[in-house]
């Protein structure tokens, strides 16, 4: 089994920045692509960003140029640097691990609130 634990969420003003972290433990050899998804109130969960073991990335159009995903394979960790945050970015952010766009594992989620 794999356990994913997120940290770094919180309340930030519009235009501000946050950095989310996700630590993986357990059978981490099962993890290939890692990423971040989010679910805003009343919305379905949506892809934010994905990253492969070799560093290839994929971003939702809504976050391109503002968010950066990175990973540290030695530490089994993935990060999401979020800049120029907008109220529309308010959501619960979930770390994911799996194969390509197939998600096998989810974290418990961390709340990000962008508000003045």
N, C-alpha and C positions, 0 to 999 in steps of 0.2 A: 504493500500500500504506500501511497504518497500523501504527505500532509503539506499543505500550503498555508502559510500564515502571513497576512498582510499587516503593515503598519504605516503610519505617516499621514493618515487622513486628519481632517479637522476643518475648522472654520477659517476662511480667508476672504479678504476683500477683493472685489473685481480688480483685475490687473495684477493681482499677486501671484505667488508661486507656491507650489507644494511638491514634495518628492515622496512618492510612495515606494515602499520596499516590500518584497515578498521573499520569504525564506522557505525553501523546500527541504523536507526531510523524509526519511524512509527509503523506499525503493526508487531513488531518483534516476536510476538508469532507465526507468520507463518514460522519463520526460524527454521530449524532443523539442517541439515548439512550445515556447512559453509566451504568455501574453497578459493583457488586461482587457476586461470587459467592464461595462457599467450599466446600471439600471436606474433611470431617473424615476421620480414618483409618477405612477400611472402609466409608465412606459415599459416596453419589453427590454430585456437585456440586449445590449448591442456591443459589437466589437469596438475597442479603442485602438489597440496596437498589438502586433505579434512580432516575435523575434525568433529566428532559428538558431541552432547551436553555432552556426558559422557567422551569425550577425546580420543576416538578411532580415529586413524589417518591412512591415506592412502597417499602414495607418488608415484610420477612418478619415474621410475628407474633412470632417468638422474639426479635427485636431492637428492636421498637418501644419507644420511650421510653428506650432506652439508646444506640442508634447514631444518628448524623446524617450524611447524605450531603450534599455540596455540590460545586459546580463553579465553575471560573473559566474562562469561555469565551475570554477574551482570552489566557489562558495555556495553553489546551487541556489543562486539568488537572481531575481529580476527586479528592475527598477523602472519607475515612470516619473520622469521630470516633467512637471506641468507648469508652464509659464503663461502669462497673459490670460489668466483664468477669467471666465465669464460666468454669469449666473446660470446659463444653460449647461454648464459643466457640473452643476450640482447633481450628485448621484451617489449610490453605493458602488464602489469600485471593487471588482473581483479579480484576483489573480487566477490564471488558468495554466494548465499544463496538459500537453497531449501530443498529437501527431497532425501537423498541418493545421487545417481548420477544424479538426476533430478534437474536442475537449474531453479528456478522460478524468481530469481532476480539477476541483474548484477550491478556492479559499473561502473563508467565511464572510469576507467583505469588509470594507472600511468606508466610513461615510466621509464624503467631501462636500462641504457646503460653501458656496461662493455667494457672499452677501455683504452689503454695506450696513 
